[in-house]
Amino acid sequence: MNTKNQRKFAQNMVFNLAIGFHDLELTNMQKADALGSIRKLSKYSMLIADTVIIQVIAAFNCTFLKSS
């Protein structure tokens, strides 16, 4: 999804949205407040992802769906 995208969202489209951070540095203060082995880290990375379904009224976050 960016300004060059020509495709429009439509009803019942399903897509995965992922945002990542790489090589973030931990300050000494953050390490002091951390638990366990996290105190030994100097850098960390994180990936946050979810699946979204486009509905007529709004987008629907699939994280809260119950398995049938």
Backbone hydrogen bonds, N-H to C=O, Kabsch-Sander energy under -0.5 kcal/mol:
donor,donor_aa,acceptor,acceptor_aa,energy
5,N,2,N,-1.4
12,N,54,I,-3.2
13,M,10,A,-1.8
15,F,52,V,-2.3
17,L,15,F,-0.5
17,L,50,D,-3.0
18,A,16,N,-0.5
19,I,48,I,-2.8
21,F,46,M,-2.9
24,L,44,Y,-2.9
26,L,42,S,-2.3
31,K,27,T,-2.3
32,A,28,N,-2.2
33,D,29,M,-1.5
34,A,30,Q,-0.8
34,A,31,K,-0.6
38,I,35,L,-1.4
39,R,36,G,-1.5
40,K,37,S,-1.7
41,L,38,I,-1.4
44,Y,24,L,-2.2
46,M,21,F,-2.5
48,I,19,I,-2.9
50,D,17,L,-2.0
52,V,15,F,-3.0
53,I,60,F,-2.4
54,I,13,M,-2.8
55,Q,53,I,-0.5
55,Q,58,A,-1.5
60,F,53,I,-3.1
62,C,51,T,-2.6
62,C,60,F,-0.5
64,F,61,N,-0.9
65,L,62,C,-1.8
